[in-house]
Amino acid sequence: MTRSYLPLALAAAFAFPALAASAAEPLPPRIVVTGEGEKAVAPDMALLSLSVMREAKTAREALSANNDAMAAVIAAMKAVGIEDRDLQTAGIQITPRYDYTQKPDGTQEGKLVAYQVTNMLSVRIRDLDKAGEILDKSVSLGVNQGGGISFTNDDPSAALTEARKLAVKDAVEKARILAEAAGVGLGKVIEISDQNFAPRPMPMMAKARSFEAADAAVPLQAGENTYSVQVNVTFQIK
């Protein structure tokens, strides 16, 4: 071995035993538990999905009729206080419609008879007291598809914070019970990790045709949304 490589070889000889000894050290005794916490809060926002479908012999005619109907719906939304930021076009579809006849040879022949244009609008309603009125009014103005409504929270951070506190409290209590049952002392917290589960907006499907003859606002019940948190906590054992 040349003299220039000798210091490196000696350093490696001292380093590898140290690393091997470190890797062989057992983990300190510990208790690992999962705590759970939930917080239920009333929703403060409704999500409304509306669709206008119009049919005509040409795509241009169908689109023009759809544009007029949707413009009336959007104007009505704004008239009751819905802001531009809470109105979003979710999609526009132009679909040809065919009538099919059976031919003598068993095959079918399609004949183009019309075009259907569907415009989908997503609406955020921040004043829940107006949700039924808005749904009813949208139907009377030409919404003839969709009508799905769900309830959510604009800012669930306070509910999640409370759920986290409850989850940690639950984890500490579980760890204390386990330590007492095992006859050991509960030490300090080594590690905490959490994951939260935001609820999907509570859905309520409302078909447009159900309200065509309604004289009053559609009755709606918002219920509650439950936000759940799980925390994994690792404690030392004394």
C-alpha positions as a printed Julia matrix, in Angstrom:
238×3 Matrix{Float64}:
   0.0    0.0     0.0
   1.43   3.36   -0.95
   2.08   5.93    1.73
  -0.54   8.38    0.32
  -3.41   5.91    0.86
  -2.38   4.84    4.37
  -4.24   7.63    6.29
  -7.45   6.87    4.4
  -7.2    3.18    5.15
  -6.63   3.87    8.85
  -9.61   6.28    8.96
 -11.86   3.67    7.36
 -10.7    1.03    9.77
 -11.78   3.18   12.72
 -15.01   4.42   11.11
 -16.59   1.1    10.1
 -16.57  -0.46   13.6
 -18.19   2.7    14.95
 -20.92   2.6    12.31
 -21.53  -1.1    12.91
 -21.85  -0.5    16.65
 -24.3    2.37   16.05
 -26.44   0.29   13.7
 -26.55  -2.56   16.2
 -27.87  -0.38   19.04
 -31.45  -1.39   19.87
 -34.22   1.2    19.79
 -35.25   2.49   23.21
 -38.45   0.99   24.63
 -41.46   2.86   23.39
 -45.25   2.92   23.15
 -46.91   3.83   19.85
 -50.6    4.76   19.84
 -53.13   6.29   17.45
 -55.45   8.95   18.79
 -58.67  10.03   17.14
 -60.6   13.27   17.34
 -63.74  14.61   15.69
 -65.44  17.97   15.55
 -68.88  18.5    14.04
 -69.87  21.95   12.81
 -72.8   23.35   10.91
 -72.02  24.1     7.24
 -71.84  27.71    6.15
 -71.84  27.26    2.38
 -73.87  25.36   -0.2
 -72.54  24.07   -3.51
 -75.17  24.02   -6.23
 -74.8   22.28   -9.59
 -77.15  23.45  -12.36
 -77.48  22.5   -16.01
 -79.4   24.03  -18.88
 -80.11  21.83  -21.89
 -81.61  23.11  -25.12
 -82.29  21.26  -28.36
 -82.67  22.55  -31.93
 -82.25  21.36  -35.51
 -78.85  23.03  -35.82
 -76.01  23.36  -33.35
 -76.08  27.13  -33.79
 -79.76  27.37  -32.89
 -79.34  25.08  -29.89
 -76.36  27.07  -28.64
 -78.15  30.41  -29.03
 -81.18  29.13  -27.1
 -78.95  27.72  -24.39
 -76.99  30.98  -24.12
 -80.18  32.97  -23.59
 -81.46  30.59  -20.91
 -78.16  30.43  -19.04
 -77.74  34.21  -19.21
 -81.12  34.57  -17.49
 -80.07  32.09  -14.79
 -76.76  33.89  -14.14
 -78.53  37.26  -13.99
 -80.95  35.84  -11.42
 -78.05  34.5    -9.36
 -76.42  37.92   -9.27
 -79.75  39.6    -8.47
 -80.0   37.63   -5.21
 -76.43  38.48   -4.21
 -74.26  35.73   -5.71
 -70.87  37.24   -6.6
 -68.9   36.59   -9.78
 -66.26  34.62   -7.84
 -68.97  32.14   -6.81
 -70.2   31.44  -10.34
 -68.19  29.05  -12.5
 -68.96  27.34  -15.79
 -68.32  23.64  -15.21
 -68.62  22.55  -18.84
 -70.41  22.91  -22.16
 -71.41  19.95  -24.31
 -72.75  19.91  -27.88
 -74.19  16.52  -28.78
 -75.93  15.4   -31.97
 -79.09  13.35  -31.49
 -79.96  10.59  -33.95
 -83.1    8.57  -34.61
 -82.32   4.98  -35.56
 -84.44   2.76  -37.81
 -84.06  -0.96  -38.41
 -83.14  -1.93  -41.97
 -84.25  -5.2   -43.63
 -80.74  -6.63  -43.37
 -80.8   -6.2   -39.58
 -78.52  -3.19  -39.4
 -79.55   0.19  -38.09
 -79.53   3.44  -39.93
 -79.14   6.69  -38.0
 -80.68   9.98  -39.02
 -79.52  13.25  -37.5
 -82.6   14.98  -36.11
 -81.29  17.6   -33.67
 -78.43  18.98  -31.62
 -78.43  19.19  -27.84
 -76.38  21.83  -26.03
 -75.85  21.51  -22.28
 -74.26  24.24  -20.17
 -73.29  23.34  -16.6
 -72.92  25.98  -13.89
 -71.43  25.61  -10.4
 -72.72  28.04   -7.79
 -71.37  28.68   -4.29
 -74.08  29.99   -1.97
 -72.66  31.68    1.12
 -76.02  32.66    2.58
 -77.69  29.32    3.33
 -81.01  31.0     4.01
 -81.2   31.75    0.29
 -80.31  28.27   -0.96
 -83.89  27.01   -1.36
 -85.03  30.23   -3.0
 -82.12  30.18   -5.45
 -82.73  26.54   -6.41
 -86.43  27.21   -6.97
 -85.78  30.35   -9.0
 -83.16  28.66  -11.19
 -85.68  25.97  -12.19
 -88.34  28.54  -13.06
 -85.8   30.34  -15.28
 -84.96  27.3   -17.4
 -82.66  24.94  -15.53
 -83.86  21.52  -16.6
 -81.03  19.2   -15.56
 -78.86  18.72  -12.5
 -80.05  20.41   -9.35
 -77.51  18.65   -7.12
 -76.78  20.56   -3.91
 -74.25  19.83   -1.16
 -73.21  21.59    2.04
 -69.66  22.38    3.14
 -67.57  24.85    5.15
 -65.65  27.71    3.63
 -62.9   27.59    6.3
 -62.78  24.39    8.39
 -59.44  25.24   10.07
 -60.98  25.95   13.5
 -62.84  22.62   13.45
 -59.68  20.77   12.42
 -57.68  22.45   15.21
 -60.22  21.31   17.79
 -60.23  17.8    16.3
 -56.41  17.67   16.54
 -56.5   18.65   20.22
 -59.04  15.93   20.92
 -56.96  13.39   18.97
 -53.79  14.17   20.96
 -55.76  13.98   24.22
 -57.1   10.6    23.12
 -53.58   9.37   22.27
 -52.21  10.43   25.67
 -55.05   8.65   27.46
 -54.52   5.46   25.44
 -50.77   5.52   26.12
 -51.37   6.05   29.86
 -53.71   3.05   30.02
 -51.23   0.85   28.14
 -48.34   1.92   30.38
 -50.34   1.23   33.55
 -51.42  -2.17   32.26
 -47.83  -3.08   31.43
 -46.5   -1.77   34.75
 -44.15   0.74   33.21
 -43.8    4.5    33.35
 -44.85   6.74   30.49
 -42.02   8.93   29.24
 -41.81  11.95   26.97
 -43.23  12.18   23.47
 -40.7   11.19   20.81
 -42.72  11.74   17.64
 -46.15  12.95   16.51
 -47.69  12.75   13.05
 -51.23  13.48   12.0
 -53.62  13.1     9.11
 -56.98  14.78    8.76
 -60.06  13.61    6.93
 -62.16  16.47    5.61
 -65.71  15.34    5.0
 -67.07  15.32    1.51
 -69.74  17.94    1.07
 -73.02  16.52    2.37
 -75.03  15.87   -0.8
 -78.71  16.36   -1.39
 -79.88  15.57   -4.88
 -82.77  17.69   -6.08
 -84.07  16.88   -9.54
 -85.24  19.93  -11.39
 -88.53  18.45  -12.52
 -89.56  17.91   -8.9
 -89.9   21.65   -8.37
 -91.52  22.79  -11.57
 -94.87  23.28   -9.83
 -93.48  24.57   -6.52
 -94.95  27.83   -5.26
 -92.39  28.39   -2.49
 -88.68  27.97   -1.92
 -87.4   24.39   -1.89
 -87.12  23.16    1.75
 -83.51  22.23    2.58
 -81.79  20.83    5.68
 -78.05  21.5     5.96
 -77.21  19.16    8.86
 -73.61  19.06   10.13
 -70.18  18.26    8.73
 -67.81  16.16   10.85
 -64.06  16.73   10.55
 -61.87  13.84   11.73
 -58.17  13.74   12.66
 -55.9   10.83   13.53
 -52.55  11.32   15.25
 -49.8    8.74   15.64
 -47.84   9.43   18.83
 -44.69   7.66   20.03
 -43.83   7.81   23.76
 -40.71   6.68   25.57
 -41.07   4.07   28.27
 -39.37   5.02   31.51
